[in-house]
């Protein structure tokens, strides 16, 4: 029995000594995966007071406007935007000349709540049947809240044609959302 007590005491002392030694090791590089150090804020890329971040003029003006390629061929786009106070117009007016909008497309709107948070009104509008490699001008909103933008469709798909585009801020959750929207739009677009 005395021998067992000696073994237990030796084990306890060894464990204590190991813990002390491990706690004394310098952890200065713990969690460091590279030598890269991010620059201090504010970013030099785009200043926070840039007009791109300004709230647009006019009541309930469209905000957070962005475009997603709307099909695999490049002949459709999805224009998305948020109106902060009311659903507003779901319509996108577009055409081949700045200020001359010969076509219209009707979109959808939805919003959501999460605990105490209530989102703005999120609009999405599919514009299909576009021509390849063509610049389109479009307008969303109404009256003094209307906003004008433009986009260019990609060139016709060909093995010898390059096509550059950017994917910014994509997450798995957002990709799954886009797949669901693609199914929704393809069902409604075929009608």
LUMSEZA-289062 format. One record per residue: x negated, y negated, z of N, C-alpha, C in turn; residue number from 0; residue in three letters. Coordinates in nm, 2 decimals, always signed. Last residue first. Layout:
NODE     n.x     n.y     n.z    ca.x    ca.y    ca.z     c.x     c.y     c.z  seq  type
NODE       X       Y       Z       X       Y       Z       X       Y       Z  NUM   Ala
...
This chain:
NODE     n.x     n.y     n.z    ca.x    ca.y    ca.z     c.x     c.y     c.z  seq  type
NODE   +4.30   -3.09   -6.79   +4.44   -3.11   -6.81   +4.47   -3.21   -6.92  190   Unk
NODE   +4.03   -3.10   -6.74   +4.07   -3.01   -6.85   +4.22   -3.02   -6.88  189   Unk
NODE   +4.00   -3.26   -6.52   +3.95   -3.31   -6.65   +4.01   -3.23   -6.76  188   Unk
NODE   +4.08   -3.10   -6.30   +4.16   -3.22   -6.34   +4.13   -3.27   -6.48  187   Unk
NODE   +3.87   -2.91   -6.30   +4.01   -2.87   -6.31   +4.10   -2.98   -6.36  186   Unk
NODE   +3.65   -3.07   -6.27   +3.66   -2.99   -6.40   +3.81   -2.94   -6.41  185   Unk
NODE   +3.70   -3.19   -6.02   +3.70   -3.27   -6.14   +3.72   -3.19   -6.27  184   Unk
NODE   +3.68   -2.96   -5.85   +3.80   -3.05   -5.85   +3.81   -3.13   -5.98  183   Unk
NODE   +3.41   -2.88   -5.91   +3.53   -2.79   -5.94   +3.66   -2.87   -5.95  182   Unk
NODE   +3.28   -3.11   -5.82   +3.27   -3.07   -5.96   +3.38   -2.98   -6.00  181   Unk
NODE   +3.34   -3.10   -5.55   +3.40   -3.21   -5.63   +3.39   -3.18   -5.78  180   Unk
NODE   +3.19   -2.88   -5.48   +3.34   -2.88   -5.46   +3.40   -2.98   -5.54  179   Unk
NODE   +2.94   -2.97   -5.54   +2.99   -2.86   -5.61   +3.14   -2.85   -5.60  178   Unk
NODE   +2.92   -3.18   -5.35   +2.93   -3.21   -5.50   +2.98   -3.10   -5.58  177   Unk
NODE   +2.92   -3.04   -5.11   +3.03   -3.13   -5.14   +3.04   -3.16   -5.29  176   Unk
NODE   +2.67   -2.91   -5.15   +2.79   -2.83   -5.14   +2.92   -2.91   -5.17  175   Unk
NODE   +2.51   -3.14   -5.14   +2.51   -3.06   -5.26   +2.64   -2.97   -5.26  174   Unk
NODE   +2.56   -3.22   -4.87   +2.60   -3.31   -4.98   +2.61   -3.23   -5.11  173   Unk
NODE   +2.44   -3.01   -4.73   +2.58   -3.04   -4.71   +2.63   -3.12   -4.83  172   Unk
NODE   +2.17   -3.03   -4.82   +2.25   -2.91   -4.85   +2.40   -2.94   -4.84  171   Unk
NODE   +2.12   -3.37   -4.94   +2.11   -3.27   -4.84   +2.19   -3.15   -4.88  170   Unk
NODE   +1.95   -3.63   -5.10   +2.03   -3.51   -5.11   +2.01   -3.42   -4.99  169   Unk
NODE   +1.81   -3.87   -5.13   +1.89   -3.85   -5.01   +1.98   -3.73   -5.02  168   Unk
NODE   +1.80   -3.88   -5.47   +1.76   -3.95   -5.35   +1.86   -3.91   -5.24  167   Unk
NODE   +1.67   -3.79   -5.76   +1.76   -3.74   -5.66   +1.72   -3.80   -5.53  166   Unk
NODE   +1.65   -3.94   -6.09   +1.61   -3.93   -5.95   +1.72   -3.87   -5.86  165   Unk
NODE   +1.53   -3.85   -6.41   +1.63   -3.89   -6.32   +1.58   -3.88   -6.18  164   Unk
NODE   +1.43   -3.82   -6.75   +1.39   -3.84   -6.61   +1.51   -3.90   -6.53  163   Unk
NODE   +1.38   -3.62   -7.01   +1.49   -3.69   -6.94   +1.45   -3.70   -6.79  162   Unk
NODE   +1.26   -3.56   -7.34   +1.24   -3.57   -7.19   +1.35   -3.65   -7.13  161   Unk
NODE   +1.32   -3.32   -7.59   +1.36   -3.46   -7.54   +1.34   -3.46   -7.38  160   Unk
NODE   +1.29   -3.07   -7.69   +1.18   -3.17   -7.71   +1.21   -3.31   -7.66  159   Unk
NODE   +1.52   -2.93   -7.65   +1.40   -2.89   -7.58   +1.29   -2.99   -7.59  158   Unk
NODE   +1.80   -3.14   -7.57   +1.71   -3.09   -7.67   +1.58   -3.04   -7.60  157   Unk
NODE   +2.09   -3.33   -7.52   +2.00   -3.22   -7.47   +1.93   -3.16   -7.59  156   Unk
NODE   +2.07   -3.67   -7.60   +2.13   -3.54   -7.63   +2.03   -3.44   -7.58  155   Unk
NODE   +1.98   -3.89   -7.32   +1.98   -3.85   -7.46   +2.04   -3.71   -7.48  154   Unk
NODE   +2.22   -4.02   -7.07   +2.09   -3.96   -7.12   +2.10   -3.92   -7.27  153   Unk
NODE   +2.37   -4.35   -7.05   +2.38   -4.20   -7.06   +2.25   -4.14   -7.11  152   Unk
NODE   +2.32   -4.61   -6.84   +2.29   -4.56   -6.97   +2.30   -4.41   -6.96  151   Unk
NODE   +2.53   -4.87   -6.69   +2.45   -4.75   -6.68   +2.42   -4.70   -6.82  150   Unk
NODE   +2.61   -5.16   -6.50   +2.60   -5.09   -6.62   +2.52   -4.96   -6.59  149   Unk
NODE   +2.86   -5.37   -6.33   +2.74   -5.30   -6.34   +2.72   -5.24   -6.48  148   Unk
NODE   +3.04   -5.60   -6.13   +3.01   -5.55   -6.26   +2.87   -5.49   -6.26  147   Unk
NODE   +3.33   -5.63   -5.92   +3.18   -5.62   -5.93   +3.15   -5.56   -6.07  146   Unk
NODE   +3.59   -5.84   -5.78   +3.54   -5.74   -5.88   +3.39   -5.75   -5.89  145   Unk
NODE   +3.69   -6.02   -5.61   +3.61   -5.91   -5.55   +3.56   -5.81   -5.65  144   Unk
NODE   +3.85   -6.19   -5.74   +3.72   -6.24   -5.70   +3.63   -6.14   -5.63  143   Unk
NODE   +4.01   -5.92   -5.92   +4.00   -6.06   -5.88   +3.86   -6.11   -5.85  142   Unk
NODE   +3.90   -5.59   -5.80   +3.99   -5.68   -5.87   +3.97   -5.83   -5.83  141   Unk
NODE   +3.69   -5.30   -5.87   +3.75   -5.41   -5.79   +3.84   -5.50   -5.87  140   Unk
NODE   +3.44   -5.27   -6.13   +3.53   -5.21   -6.03   +3.58   -5.32   -5.94  139   Unk
NODE   +3.33   -5.23   -6.46   +3.37   -5.32   -6.36   +3.46   -5.24   -6.26  138   Unk
NODE   +3.05   -5.16   -6.68   +3.17   -5.13   -6.62   +3.20   -5.23   -6.50  137   Unk
NODE   +2.89   -5.07   -6.99   +2.91   -5.17   -6.89   +3.04   -5.14   -6.82  136   Unk
NODE   +2.66   -4.84   -7.12   +2.80   -4.87   -7.09   +2.80   -4.98   -6.98  135   Unk
NODE   +2.44   -4.73   -7.37   +2.46   -4.82   -7.25   +2.60   -4.86   -7.24  134   Unk
NODE   +2.36   -4.40   -7.46   +2.44   -4.52   -7.49   +2.45   -4.60   -7.36  133   Unk
NODE   +2.29   -4.13   -7.49   +2.19   -4.24   -7.51   +2.26   -4.37   -7.54  132   Unk
NODE   +2.60   -3.99   -7.60   +2.47   -3.98   -7.56   +2.39   -4.11   -7.58  131   Unk
NODE   +2.93   -4.11   -7.50   +2.83   -4.08   -7.60   +2.69   -4.07   -7.54  130   Unk
NODE   +3.17   -3.95   -7.29   +3.08   -4.06   -7.32   +2.99   -4.01   -7.43  129   Unk
NODE   +3.37   -3.79   -7.17   +3.37   -3.82   -7.31   +3.28   -3.93   -7.36  128   Unk
NODE   +3.46   -3.93   -6.84   +3.41   -3.83   -6.94   +3.42   -3.87   -7.08  127   Unk
NODE   +3.43   -4.04   -6.53   +3.44   -4.10   -6.67   +3.38   -4.00   -6.76  126   Unk
NODE   +3.58   -4.01   -6.22   +3.51   -3.94   -6.33   +3.54   -4.01   -6.46  125   Unk
NODE   +3.54   -4.18   -5.92   +3.61   -4.18   -6.05   +3.52   -4.11   -6.16  124   Unk
NODE   +3.61   -4.23   -5.59   +3.53   -4.15   -5.69   +3.61   -4.15   -5.82  123   Unk
NODE   +3.59   -4.41   -5.28   +3.65   -4.39   -5.42   +3.55   -4.31   -5.50  122   Unk
NODE   +3.67   -4.43   -4.95   +3.57   -4.38   -5.04   +3.64   -4.34   -5.18  121   Unk
NODE   +3.72   -4.68   -4.73   +3.79   -4.60   -4.83   +3.69   -4.56   -4.94  120   Unk
NODE   +3.53   -4.63   -4.43   +3.59   -4.71   -4.53   +3.66   -4.62   -4.62  119   Unk
NODE   +3.61   -4.42   -4.13   +3.53   -4.46   -4.25   +3.60   -4.56   -4.33  118   Unk
NODE   +3.61   -4.47   -3.80   +3.70   -4.45   -3.91   +3.62   -4.51   -4.03  117   Unk
NODE   +3.52   -4.32   -3.49   +3.48   -4.38   -3.61   +3.58   -4.36   -3.72  116   Unk
NODE   +3.59   -4.18   -3.26   +3.63   -4.32   -3.27   +3.60   -4.39   -3.40  115   Unk
NODE   +3.59   -3.88   -3.43   +3.61   -3.94   -3.29   +3.66   -4.08   -3.31  114   Unk
NODE   +3.61   -3.97   -3.74   +3.53   -3.88   -3.66   +3.52   -3.94   -3.52  113   Unk
NODE   +3.82   -3.98   -4.03   +3.78   -4.03   -3.90   +3.70   -3.92   -3.83  112   Unk
NODE   +3.81   -4.08   -4.38   +3.81   -3.98   -4.27   +3.79   -4.05   -4.14  111   Unk
NODE   +3.96   -4.13   -4.70   +3.88   -4.17   -4.59   +3.89   -4.07   -4.48  110   Unk
NODE   +3.98   -4.15   -5.06   +4.00   -4.08   -4.94   +3.92   -4.15   -4.83  109   Unk
NODE   +4.08   -4.17   -5.40   +4.03   -4.24   -5.28   +4.07   -4.15   -5.16  108   Unk
NODE   +4.00   -4.13   -5.75   +4.07   -4.09   -5.63   +4.01   -4.17   -5.51  107   Unk
NODE   +4.05   -4.31   -6.06   +3.98   -4.23   -5.97   +4.07   -4.19   -5.85  106   Unk
NODE   +4.10   -4.37   -6.41   +4.16   -4.37   -6.27   +4.09   -4.27   -6.18  105   Unk
NODE   +3.95   -4.57   -6.65   +3.96   -4.44   -6.59   +4.01   -4.46   -6.45  104   Unk
NODE   +3.97   -4.75   -6.96   +3.99   -4.74   -6.81   +3.99   -4.60   -6.77  103   Unk
NODE   +3.81   -4.94   -7.22   +3.86   -4.82   -7.16   +3.88   -4.83   -7.01  102   Unk
NODE   +3.70   -5.18   -7.29   +3.81   -5.13   -7.38   +3.87   -5.00   -7.32  101   Unk
NODE   +3.59   -5.46   -7.17   +3.61   -5.33   -7.12   +3.73   -5.27   -7.20  100   Unk
NODE   +3.35   -5.68   -7.19   +3.46   -5.63   -7.27   +3.48   -5.49   -7.24   99   Unk
NODE   +3.14   -5.74   -7.02   +3.26   -5.82   -7.00   +3.38   -5.78   -7.09   98   Unk
NODE   +2.91   -5.61   -7.24   +2.92   -5.68   -7.11   +3.05   -5.77   -7.11   97   Unk
NODE   +3.03   -5.34   -7.43   +2.98   -5.48   -7.43   +3.00   -5.53   -7.29   96   Unk
NODE   +3.14   -5.09   -7.42   +3.01   -5.10   -7.47   +2.95   -5.24   -7.47   95   Unk
NODE   +3.32   -5.03   -7.10   +3.31   -5.05   -7.25   +3.16   -5.06   -7.29   94   Unk
NODE   +3.56   -4.99   -6.83   +3.43   -4.98   -6.89   +3.44   -5.00   -7.05   93   Unk
NODE   +3.70   -5.00   -6.52   +3.72   -5.05   -6.65   +3.58   -5.05   -6.71   92   Unk
NODE   +3.84   -4.79   -6.29   +3.71   -4.83   -6.34   +3.74   -4.88   -6.49   91   Unk
NODE   +4.06   -4.79   -6.01   +4.04   -4.80   -6.15   +3.90   -4.85   -6.19   90   Unk
NODE   +4.17   -4.80   -5.77   +4.09   -4.68   -5.80   +4.03   -4.68   -5.94   89   Unk
NODE   +4.19   -5.09   -5.56   +4.21   -5.02   -5.69   +4.11   -4.90   -5.70   88   Unk
NODE   +4.25   -5.04   -5.20   +4.22   -5.12   -5.32   +4.24   -5.04   -5.45   87   Unk
NODE   +4.25   -4.94   -4.93   +4.22   -4.86   -5.04   +4.18   -4.94   -5.17   86   Unk
NODE   +4.09   -5.19   -4.72   +4.21   -5.13   -4.78   +4.17   -5.04   -4.89   85   Unk
NODE   +3.82   -5.23   -4.61   +3.95   -5.27   -4.54   +4.07   -5.20   -4.59   84   Unk
NODE   +3.60   -5.15   -4.77   +3.59   -5.15   -4.63   +3.73   -5.16   -4.56   83   Unk
NODE   +3.55   -4.92   -5.03   +3.61   -5.05   -4.99   +3.63   -5.05   -4.84   82   Unk
NODE   +3.28   -4.77   -5.20   +3.36   -4.78   -5.07   +3.42   -4.92   -5.07   81   Unk
NODE   +3.23   -4.56   -5.48   +3.21   -4.68   -5.41   +3.30   -4.68   -5.28   80   Unk
NODE   +3.11   -4.38   -5.77   +3.16   -4.38   -5.63   +3.13   -4.52   -5.57   79   Unk
NODE   +3.15   -4.24   -6.08   +3.12   -4.36   -6.01   +3.18   -4.36   -5.88   78   Unk
NODE   +3.01   -3.99   -6.26   +3.11   -4.01   -6.15   +3.06   -4.14   -6.08   77   Unk
NODE   +3.00   -3.94   -6.61   +2.94   -3.99   -6.49   +3.05   -3.99   -6.38   76   Unk
NODE   +2.92   -3.74   -6.90   +3.02   -3.79   -6.80   +2.94   -3.84   -6.68   75   Unk
NODE   +2.74   -3.62   -7.06   +2.84   -3.70   -7.13   +2.95   -3.75   -7.03   74   Unk
NODE   +2.55   -3.44   -6.97   +2.52   -3.58   -6.97   +2.62   -3.67   -7.04   73   Unk
NODE   +2.60   -3.17   -6.93   +2.55   -3.22   -7.06   +2.51   -3.36   -7.07   72   Unk
NODE   +2.71   -3.12   -6.69   +2.57   -3.07   -6.72   +2.52   -3.12   -6.84   71   Unk
NODE   +2.85   -3.42   -6.55   +2.86   -3.29   -6.61   +2.72   -3.24   -6.64   70   Unk
NODE   +2.80   -3.66   -6.42   +2.93   -3.60   -6.40   +2.95   -3.46   -6.46   69   Unk
NODE   +2.55   -3.80   -6.22   +2.58   -3.74   -6.35   +2.70   -3.65   -6.33   68   Unk
NODE   +2.67   -4.07   -6.02   +2.62   -3.93   -6.02   +2.65   -3.88   -6.17   67   Unk
NODE   +2.61   -4.39   -5.89   +2.65   -4.31   -6.00   +2.59   -4.17   -5.98   66   Unk
NODE   +2.75   -4.63   -5.64   +2.64   -4.54   -5.70   +2.70   -4.45   -5.81   65   Unk
NODE   +2.80   -4.89   -5.42   +2.83   -4.83   -5.55   +2.71   -4.75   -5.60   64   Unk
NODE   +2.84   -5.01   -5.16   +2.77   -4.88   -5.17   +2.80   -4.81   -5.31   63   Unk
NODE   +3.16   -5.17   -5.22   +3.03   -5.16   -5.16   +2.97   -5.02   -5.19   62   Unk
NODE   +3.41   -5.39   -5.35   +3.35   -5.26   -5.35   +3.20   -5.27   -5.30   61   Unk
NODE   +3.57   -5.62   -5.12   +3.49   -5.59   -5.24   +3.42   -5.46   -5.23   60   Unk
NODE   +3.75   -5.73   -4.94   +3.76   -5.58   -4.97   +3.68   -5.55   -5.10   59   Unk
NODE   +3.71   -6.05   -5.06   +3.78   -5.96   -4.96   +3.79   -5.82   -5.02   58   Unk
NODE   +3.39   -6.17   -5.16   +3.53   -6.14   -5.18   +3.58   -6.04   -5.08   57   Unk
NODE   +3.05   -6.05   -5.21   +3.15   -6.16   -5.19   +3.29   -6.11   -5.22   56   Unk
NODE   +2.89   -5.77   -5.05   +2.94   -5.85   -5.17   +3.04   -5.95   -5.13   55   Unk
NODE   +2.63   -5.79   -4.82   +2.77   -5.75   -4.84   +2.82   -5.84   -4.95   54   Unk
NODE   +2.30   -5.71   -4.93   +2.40   -5.81   -4.89   +2.54   -5.76   -4.91   53   Unk
NODE   +2.10   -5.55   -5.03   +2.16   -5.51   -4.90   +2.27   -5.61   -4.86   52   Unk
NODE   +2.02   -5.68   -5.25   +2.08   -5.55   -5.27   +2.15   -5.50   -5.14   51   Unk
NODE   +1.89   -5.91   -5.18   +2.03   -5.92   -5.21   +2.10   -5.79   -5.23   50   Unk
NODE   +1.68   -5.85   -4.89   +1.70   -5.85   -5.03   +1.85   -5.85   -5.06   49   Unk
NODE   +1.61   -5.84   -4.63   +1.69   -5.95   -4.67   +1.71   -5.96   -4.82   48   Unk
NODE   +1.43   -5.63   -4.61   +1.57   -5.61   -4.56   +1.66   -5.72   -4.59   47   Unk
NODE   +1.24   -5.57   -4.91   +1.27   -5.64   -4.78   +1.41   -5.63   -4.74   46   Unk
NODE   +1.09   -5.29   -5.03   +1.21   -5.38   -5.05   +1.25   -5.44   -4.92   45   Unk
NODE   +0.82   -5.22   -4.96   +0.88   -5.19   -5.09   +1.00   -5.28   -5.12   44   Unk
NODE   +0.72   -5.27   -4.72   +0.68   -5.37   -4.82   +0.75   -5.34   -4.95   43   Unk
NODE   +0.93   -5.23   -4.43   +0.87   -5.18   -4.55   +0.83   -5.29   -4.64   42   Unk
NODE   +0.85   -5.39   -4.11   +0.94   -5.36   -4.22   +0.86   -5.31   -4.35   41   Unk
NODE   +0.71   -5.08   -3.99   +0.82   -5.16   -4.05   +0.79   -5.30   -4.03   40   Unk
NODE   +0.39   -4.94   -4.08   +0.48   -5.00   -3.98   +0.59   -5.07   -4.06   39   Unk
NODE   +0.35   -4.64   -4.26   +0.32   -4.78   -4.24   +0.43   -4.83   -4.14   38   Unk
NODE   +0.26   -4.31   -4.14   +0.36   -4.40   -4.20   +0.33   -4.55   -4.17   37   Unk
NODE   -0.02   -4.13   -4.20   +0.04   -4.22   -4.10   +0.13   -4.31   -4.17   36   Unk
NODE   -0.15   -3.81   -4.25   -0.07   -3.92   -4.30   -0.01   -4.00   -4.19   35   Unk
NODE   -0.28   -3.58   -4.18   -0.35   -3.71   -4.14   -0.26   -3.83   -4.18   34   Unk
NODE   -0.05   -3.33   -4.06   -0.14   -3.39   -4.16   -0.19   -3.52   -4.10   33   Unk
NODE   +0.07   -3.23   -3.84   +0.06   -3.14   -3.95   -0.02   -3.20   -4.06   32   Unk
NODE   +0.08   -3.22   -3.49   +0.03   -3.30   -3.61   +0.01   -3.20   -3.72   31   Unk
NODE   +0.15   -3.08   -3.27   +0.26   -3.12   -3.36   +0.21   -3.20   -3.48   30   Unk
NODE   -0.12   -3.19   -3.08   +0.00   -3.10   -3.08   +0.10   -3.16   -3.18   29   Unk
NODE   -0.35   -3.32   -3.05   -0.31   -3.29   -3.18   -0.19   -3.20   -3.19   28   Unk
NODE   -0.38   -3.35   -2.77   -0.38   -3.47   -2.85   -0.33   -3.44   -2.99   27   Unk
NODE   -0.40   -3.18   -2.55   -0.29   -3.16   -2.65   -0.28   -3.28   -2.74   26   Unk
NODE   -0.66   -3.02   -2.40   -0.62   -3.15   -2.46   -0.51   -3.12   -2.57   25   Unk
NODE   -0.59   -2.82   -2.12   -0.64   -2.83   -2.26   -0.58   -2.95   -2.32   24   Unk
NODE   -0.47   -2.79   -1.88   -0.58   -2.89   -1.89   -0.63   -2.90   -2.03   23   Unk
NODE   -0.29   -2.59   -1.89   -0.24   -2.72   -1.88   -0.35   -2.83   -1.89   22   Unk
NODE   -0.46   -2.37   -1.91   -0.39   -2.40   -2.02   -0.33   -2.54   -2.01   21   Unk
NODE   -0.56   -2.37   -1.64   -0.65   -2.39   -1.76   -0.58   -2.43   -1.88   20   Unk
NODE   -0.33   -2.32   -1.50   -0.40   -2.44   -1.47   -0.50   -2.47   -1.59   19   Unk
NODE   -0.26   -2.06   -1.60   -0.17   -2.18   -1.61   -0.24   -2.31   -1.59   18   Unk
NODE   -0.48   -1.91   -1.51   -0.45   -1.93   -1.65   -0.36   -2.04   -1.68   17   Unk
NODE   -0.45   -1.93   -1.23   -0.57   -1.99   -1.29   -0.54   -2.01   -1.44   16   Unk
NODE   -0.20   -1.79   -1.20   -0.21   -1.93   -1.16   -0.33   -2.00   -1.23   15   Unk
NODE   -0.28   -1.54   -1.30   -0.17   -1.61   -1.36   -0.18   -1.76   -1.33   14   Unk
NODE   -0.47   -1.47   -1.11   -0.50   -1.48   -1.25   -0.40   -1.56   -1.33   13   Unk
NODE   -0.31   -1.46   -0.87   -0.42   -1.56   -0.88   -0.46   -1.58   -1.03   12   Unk
NODE   -0.14   -1.25   -0.94   -0.09   -1.39   -0.91   -0.19   -1.49   -0.92   11   Unk
NODE   -0.33   -1.04   -0.96   -0.24   -1.08   -1.08   -0.19   -1.22   -1.06   10   Unk
NODE   -0.43   -1.03   -0.70   -0.52   -1.06   -0.81   -0.44   -1.11   -0.93    9   Unk
NODE   -0.19   -0.97   -0.56   -0.26   -1.09   -0.53   -0.35   -1.13   -0.64    8   Unk
NODE   -0.15   -0.71   -0.67   -0.05   -0.82   -0.69   -0.11   -0.96   -0.66    7   Unk
NODE   -0.37   -0.58   -0.58   -0.35   -0.59   -0.73   -0.25   -0.71   -0.75    6   Unk
NODE   -0.33   -0.59   -0.30   -0.45   -0.65   -0.36   -0.44   -0.68   -0.51    5   Unk
NODE   -0.10   -0.44   -0.28   -0.10   -0.59   -0.24   -0.22   -0.66   -0.30    4   Unk
NODE   -0.20   -0.19   -0.35   -0.10   -0.26   -0.44   -0.09   -0.41   -0.41    3   Unk
NODE   -0.38   -0.14   -0.14   -0.43   -0.16   -0.27   -0.33   -0.23   -0.37    2   Unk
NODE   -0.20   -0.12   +0.07   -0.29   -0.23   +0.07   -0.35   -0.25   -0.07    1   Unk
NODE   -0.08   +0.12   +0.00   +0.00   +0.00   +0.00   -0.09   -0.13   +0.00    0   Unk
